[in-house]
Amino acid sequence: MPKSFKEYLGLPTIAIGGLDSYHPTASLGDLPPRGRGSRDSRVTGLQANYSTQAPGTMRPFLTADAKKLQKKNWKEKGFGSYKINKEELDLQEDRKLTKSDLDAVEKYADKLFGAINLDVEFTKHFLDRVNDARNVKQITQSELIRLFKQSFNKHRNTFKTMRKDIEAVLNDTKTDINMPFVITLDKNNELDLVAKTVMRKKNFATSNTKLTFEDTNRIPRKPGQKAGSDKHSDLYTDEDPKGTIHGLGFTDAETARKSVSKIKNSGRTHAHKIQAAIAMSQRAKVASERAKDPTKKRNLGAAHRVYQSYIDSNKKEK
């Protein structure tokens, strides 16, 4: 004869707790009624006396705002329909500047502005702002180098006359990058150009002096034209052919490693070696950003990282 439900409760194979511990299922997300039923952990998920939602319960549908945030997180991390391969993700992260990237830019700018006795420094806030989403498009290392180079070429005489506490803005009308800076006196009683922040913004408004240079569209230097002239701006122009370290390349990691070896054994000064590595690193990075073919983009990105590794490991040498 079939057993009743109450009779089954005593069987050890069931062991689901006393009948009196059962209550109607709570509404999803609701707390159970207070003071009713036992806390017997053996009771199944039908028991509605947990202080939080029971495992396996359904959750409410996402609100529109929460769903939007989830999509954003998925896109940033490459989940779901936004999944991308590791190489592409590495290249995306590579576009964000690091402290080492800024150190390399600072070394370049120091060499440039050292000719007029100005030392270049970045504030702690600068790194955060250079990678800020408000820039819309990531500010690159090559754009910062261009900013310093073209500003110096066009406004060299203005920089020479600057004294302590003067504030101004470097402005590149091609990239819409703006760099507010201040001239300060350091502990060695020397003048520093301190880059306070940076942003990509068209028609940037300021009450301070704006040191602007126009879009030069990377015009190569013509034969006989003075090196460093503000009439040209080409990443691939050789400004110092006599001091050039020949045979350097950046098509892939292996080519970059061979080139780094040539730089190390070139017999040039440490500053010259670093400058050559920075130039090749930037050429590789810019070419990688422009490349459409995934394999070519990956190889160029790898070459950039080889050069950058050499720069990082040698930047503290005198």
N, C-alpha and C positions, 0 to 999 in steps of 0.2 A: 504493500500500500504506500503511495507517495507521501513523503514527509511534508509537514507544513513548514512555512518560512521560519517560524520560531524554533522548530526542531533543528533546522539546518544551522542555526546560529551557534549551537554548541559544538559543531564539528571543527577539529583543529585545522582541517584543510581550508576552511573558510576564514576563520579568525578575523572577522571584520568589526568586532566590537559589539556592544550592547545595542539592542533595538532602540532603547530610549535616547541613545546619542544621536539619532538621525533627525534631521530637520530639513525643511525645504531648501533647495539650492539658493544661495544669496544672489542678488542681482550682480552682474559683472562689475567688479570694482567696489561693491558695497562691503561694509564691515558686517560681520554676523551679529545676530541679536545678542545682547549682553546677558550673562547669567543663565544661559540655557545650554544644556547638553554637556557632555564630558569633553576632556581634552585628550581622549585616548588616541595615540598616534597610529593605532592600527586601523582606525576607521577610514574608509575610502574617500575619494575626492568629492563624494556627495555631501560629506560633512561640511557645514558652513560655519565653523567656529574658529577659523584661523584669523589671526590679527592682520594678515596681509592676504593678497590674492593667492589662491591655491595654485600649485604648479600645473601648467597645462591649460589654465583658463584663457579664454579669448580676451584680447585687449580691445579697447575702443578704437574705431578708425582714426587715422591721423587727421589732424586739422589741416587746413590748407597751408598755414604757415609752417607747421611741423614737417609736412610733406616737402615743401620747398627747401627747407633746411636739410632734410635727408638727401634730396637730390644733389644739393650742393656738396655735401660731405662725400657722397658716392662719386661724384665727378672728380673731386680733388684727390680721392684715394684710388680711383680707377676700378670701382666696383660695378656690378650689374651691367647695364647697357653701356656704361662708360669705361668698361674694362679696356686697358691698353697694355702693350707688352712692356717688359722691364726696361728695355733699351730706351723706348720713348719716354718712360717715366723718369729715367736717369737724366735724359736730355732736358726734360722740363725742369727738374730740380737744379740742373746745372746752370740754368739761366738766372737763378737767384744768386745774388752776390754774397760772398763770404767775407769774413774779416781778412783772409789772405788776399782776396781779390782787391780789396781796398788798400791793403798794404802795398801791393804792386802798383796801383794807381798813384799812391802817395809817393813812392820811390821815383816814379817817372816825373811827377809834378815837382818834386823837390829838386831834381836835376835841372828841370826847365827854369823854375823860378829862382833857383840858386844863383843864376847869372845876375840877378838884380837884388841879391841878398834878402830874399823872402823864403821862409820855410813854410811848407804846406802841412796842415793838420786837419783831421776830421774829428768831429764831436762823437760821443757815444751814440747819440740819437741818429746820426747820419745813416748807419747801417740799417736800422729799422725802417727809416723813411725811404731809402733807395729800393727796398723790396716791398713797399707798401702797395696794396691793391688799388689805392686811389690813383696810382700812376697809370692805370688801365693796361698799358704795355710795360713790361719789365724794363727798367733802365739797365743797360749793359755796361760792362767794363770798358769796352771800346768807345762808347758814347761819352763816358766820363773823361777818358784820355783825350778824345776830340775836343771836349769842352775846355779843358785846361790848355791844350795846344793852340786852338784857334783864338781863345781869349788872350793868351799871352802874345801871340803873333800880332793881333790887331791893336791891343791896348797896352803894350809893353811900357810905353812912356807914361801912361796914366798910373800904372802900378808903381813906377819909380817914384812918383810924387806922393803916394799914399803914406799917411802917418797913423799913429796909434788911434784906435777907437773909430776909425772910418768904417762905415758899413756900406755894402754894395751888393749887387746881384750879377752873377755870370748868366748870360741868357743866349741860348742857341736857338735861333728861329727855325732851323731845319728839324730838330728833334723835339722842340718845345720844352727842353730841359732848363730848369732854373735852379741856380745854386746861390742862395744868400750866404754871404761871408762877412767876417769882421777882421780887421787888422789889430792884432794885440802884441804886447811886449812880453816876451817870455822871461824865465828866470835868469837866462844868460844875457838879458838886456838886448835881445835880437827880435826883429819883427817877424811875426807869424801871420800867415793867411789862414784863418780858421774857417773851414767850410762847416757852417752850422747845420744845414739841412739841404735837401734836394727834392725836387718834384717835377713831374712832367705835366705842364699846364700851359695851354695856349693863351696868349695875351695876358701873361702874368702881371698883375698890378702891384706896384710898390712905390713908396715915397722916397726910397733910397736910389742912389745912382745905379743905372742899369747898363752894364757893359755887354752890349749886344754884338753879335757877329751874324752875318747873313748866311744863307744856304749857299755853300760853295760847290755843292754837287760833286764833291770829290774830283776836282779838276787837277790832273797831273801837272807836275812841274815841267815847264818847257825848257829846252836847251838854253843855257845861259842865264836862266832865272835863279835868283838868289835862294839858297837853301833856307827853309823856315819862312819863306815869303807867305803873306796872308792871301796871295793871289791863287794859291792852290791848297788842296786838302785831300790827299790821297793816301789811304792806309798802305798802299803798295808802292809808294814812291820812295826811292832810296835817297835819304837826305845826306848821307855821308858815304859815298861810293868807295872812297879810299880806305875807310875803316870797316867795310862790309865783310862779314864772315860768309863766304860763298858756299853754295851747296846745301843750304837749309831748305827743308820742306815740311809740309803739314797735311799730306793726303791721308795718312793713317798713323796708328800708334808706332809701328815699326819705323816708318820714315822719321817720325818725331824723335824716337829714341836715338837713331843714328845722328840726327841733327844736334841733339843735346850733347852727344859725345864730341861732335865737332866744335861746339861752343866751348865746352870744358877745355879742350886742347888747343884753342885758338891763340893763346898767348896774350889775349886782350885783358884789359883791366876788369875787375869784378863788376864795376858799374856798367861797362860796355857789354859784358856777357849777359847781365840781367836785362839790359835794354833790348838786346837781340832776342832773348827768349820771350820777353813781353810782346814784342812786335809779332813774332811768329805765333804766339799763343792767341793774340787778338785776331790775326788773319784766319786761324783755324776756327775760332769761335764764330766770327762773322760769317765765314763760308758755311759752317754747320747750320746756322740759323737760316740761311738763305736756301740751302739745299732742299730739293723736293724728293729725291730718291732716298728711301729709308736707310739703305746700306751705306751710301755716301755720307749721309747725315751722321750715322753712327760712327763711321771711321774718322770723320773730321772732329767729332766730339771727343773721341778717344785721343786723338793727337793733341787737342787743346788741353786735356787733362794731364798728358805726359809733360808738356811744357810747364803747366801750372805747378805740377809737383816739383819740378826742378827749381822754379822760382821760389816756392814756399820753403824748400829746404835750404836755400842759399840767401834768403832775404836779410838775414841778421848779420851776414858777414860784412866786414868793412871794405 
